[in-house]
């Protein structure tokens, strides 16, 4: 009787452990695959007045490690303009007036943006530049404040 009880207990444990180990592995793999995050400096639906726009992408995996994203502009692959340990940047060169599509991907995460290119008329305001000159590394403050 003791042998039968031991056998049934061992069988019950074995039956209970095997499916959980397979389910656990599948769940872990799915969680890692679906746990990518992408942040960009683009906004969907904007109107672009200049022929160039640089945007930044911060893409991370489920553990918070940086991953190198990919980007396409109207279906054409973009090469990174800049890539460091934190972020990657891409530059868009607008040539087609009207709607343009940008797709940014990392792992299985994907963001899609529609940007409307309307070239600025001569003399039309397209933005501003703010600059400053500082001497903080010399223990001083601003020479020209922003």
Number of C-alpha atoms within 10 A of each C-alpha: 6 7 8 9 10 11 12 12 12 12 12 11 11 11 11 11 12 11 10 11 11 10 12 12 11 11 12 10 12 11 12 14 14 13 16 22 20 18 13 15 10 17 12 13 13 13 15 20 19 14 15 11 13 12 14 18 23 19 25 22 19 13 9 11 12 19 19 20 21 19 22 17 19 15 11 11 12 18 12 15 13 11 14 9 10 13 18 21 20 20 16 15 12 21 11 13 14 14 16 18 16 20 18 20 19 21 19 11 17 15 15 15 17 19 20 19 19 16 18 13 9 6 6 9 9 11 7 5 5 6 7 9 11 14 11 10 7 7 7 9 12 11 11 10 10 10
